[in-house]
């Protein structure tokens, strides 16, 4: 289930599956992804604002 967030031209897509997440640059859908094995930890960090620019 891809989820997109658009803000100030910085776009990423997040795919959540099981306990993991994959993140990629939405401007380059064929490009590499970052695999994150701890989905819950990643989502908690996003909600906390750890990845805000």
C-alpha positions in Angstrom: 0.0 0.0 0.0 2.0 3.1 -1.2 1.5 6.3 0.7 2.7 9.6 -0.6 3.4 12.9 1.1 3.9 16.1 -0.9 5.4 19.1 0.7 7.6 21.8 -0.8 8.5 19.6 -3.7 10.1 16.9 -1.5 8.1 13.7 -2.2 8.6 10.2 -1.0 6.5 7.1 -1.3 6.3 4.6 1.6 5.2 1.0 1.1 4.3 -0.8 4.3 4.4 -4.6 4.4 4.3 -6.8 7.5 6.8 -5.4 10.0 8.9 -3.5 7.4 8.7 -0.4 5.3 10.3 0.7 2.0 10.9 4.3 1.1 11.7 5.8 -2.3 11.8 9.1 -4.1 8.5 9.5 -5.9 10.2 11.5 -8.7 12.2 8.3 -9.5 9.8 5.4 -9.2 12.3 3.0 -10.9 15.1 4.1 -8.7 16.4 2.5 -5.5 14.4 2.0 -2.3 15.5 2.1 1.3 14.4 -1.0 3.2 13.5 -0.4 6.9 13.0 -3.6 8.9 11.4 -1.8 11.9 8.1 -0.4 10.5 6.8 0.6 13.9 10.0 2.5 14.8 10.0 4.2 11.4 6.4 5.4 11.8 7.0 6.6 15.4 10.1 8.6 14.2 8.0 10.2 11.4 5.2 11.1 13.8 7.8 12.6 16.1 9.2 14.8 13.3 12.6 13.1 13.2 12.7 13.3 9.4 11.4 16.8 8.9 13.7 19.0 6.8 
